[in-house]
Amino acid sequence: MRRQKSVEDIAIIFNPSARSEKSRAVAQVLRKLAPQAELRMTDSPGQARQMAAQAAREGFRVVAAAGGDGTVNEVANGLAGTEAALGVLPVGTMNVFAKEHGLPERMEDAWAVVCGQGAREIDLLAANDKYFIQLAGVGLDAQVVKETTWESKKNLGPLSYLISAAQIATRTPPKLVVEAGGTTSEGSFVLIGNGRFYGAKIILFPKARADDGLLDVLIFRNLGYLDIVRYLAGVFTGRHTGMEGVEYFQAAEARVHSAQEVPVEVDGELSGALPVTFRVAGKLRICVP
C-alpha cells in the first residue's frame, strides 16, 4: 500500500507573475494552508523549471505548481524523467490542464488533492526539445500569443487575444506541411492535443485521452474571415472534426514545417518556430482526486 504523502514531501513552486498585492495575498494563503511544505517563489522566466528539477533531485515526492498553465508547463518540464509527481494549485488566469483532469478550483480543495493518494500517469509530449502536457499550436494561436502584449492582457483580459486574432486574420496565412504516419497534409493552422480541451471547456479533440500514447492532430486548411467564422461555429456545436477544410487524426509523431517563419506555442507559451517534430516523449505522474 502506498503511504499517505506528508506535507514535508511536497514542494510548492509559486509564480507571482508580478509583485502585486494579489500575489502577496496568494503567498500568504499558501503559507497558511501548507505551513510545513516547502514554498519556493520564482522571480524570473524559466525559473520554475529549474526549481522543479532541483526539488525532484532533493527527493520531494510531489512538486506542486501554483499558477496558470504556463507555470504548470514549466514545472512539468522540470519533472520530466523524474519520479516526482506534478500537483496543481490553480491560481493563474488560465487553468485548462486543471479542468481537463477534474482538479478543484478552490485552493483548499486543490491542496487536499495534492496531499491525497490519488495519482495517474499521463503522456508527456514534446515539441522538439520542449515538453508539454495539454496542447500545442502552430500558426494562428502561436502568432496571437506572440503579438498580444502583457499590457493588453492586463487591461483587456481575454478580449486582447480576440483583438490580436482579428488583426492577424487579415494577413495571408502561412502554408504548413504536416507529415505523420507516412502521409502528408497541408494547412494554415495546426493544433496538437494531449487532452480534449482548448481554452475554457471547448472540446477540440473529442477522441483524445491523456494516456493513450497518441497525439491528436487538427489541421485547418484555410484562414479567411469566413473560414474562421465557419470553424468557430463548428467548434461550438461539436461538428468541426467533420467539416470541409478540417482534418482530424491521431498519430504517434507529427512533423510540421514551412518555407516561412512560423511560431510555435506549447501550453500557451511561445516555443520557437518551425520546423518542429511533435512526439510522445514519456510519462508524467500527476496528482488527481
C-alpha positions, 0 to 999 in steps of 0.5 A: 500500500502506498503511504499517505504523502506528508506535507514535508514531501511536497514542494510548492513552486509559486509564480507571482507573475508580478509583485502585486498585492494579489500575489502577496495575498496568494503567498500568504494563503499558501503559507497558511494552508501548507505551513510545513511544505516547502514554498519556493517563489520564482522571480524570473522566466524559466525559473520554475523549471529549474526549481522543479528539477532541483526539488525532484533531485532533493527527493520531494515526492510531489512538486506542486505548481501554483499558477496558470498553465504556463507555470504548470508547463514549466514545472512539468518540464522540470519533472520530466524523467523524474519520479516526482509527481506534478500537483496543481494549485490553480491560481493563474488566469488560465487553468485548462490542464486543471479542468481537463483532469477534474482538479478543484478550483478552490485552493483548499480543495486543490491542496487536499488533492495534492496531499491525497493518494490519488495519482495517474500517469499521463503522456508527456509530449514534446515539441522538439526539445520542449515538453508539454502536457495539454496542447500545442499550436502552430500558426494562428494561436502561436502568432496571437500569443506572440503579438498580444502584449502583457499590457493588453492582457492586463487591461483587456483580459481575454478580449486582447487575444480576440483583438490580436486574432482579428488583426492577424486574420487579415494577413495571408496565412502561412502554408504548413506541411504536416507529415505523420504516419507516412502521409502528408497534409497541408494547412494554415493552422495546426493544433496538437492535443494531449487532452480534449480541451482548448481554452475554457471547456471547448472540446477540440479533440473529442477522441483524445485521452491523456494516456493513450500514447497518441497525439491528436492532430487538427489541421485547418486548411484555410484562414479567411474571415469566413473560414474562421467564422465557419470553424468557430461555429463548428467548434461550438456545436461539436461538428468541426472534426467533420467539416470541409477544410478540417482534418482530424487524426491521431498519430504517434509523431507529427512533423510540421514545417514551412518555407516561412517563419512560423511560431510555435506555442506549447501550453500557451507559451511561445516555443520557437518556430518551425520546423518542429517534430511533435512526439510522445516523449514519456510519462508524467505522474500527476496528482488527481482526486 
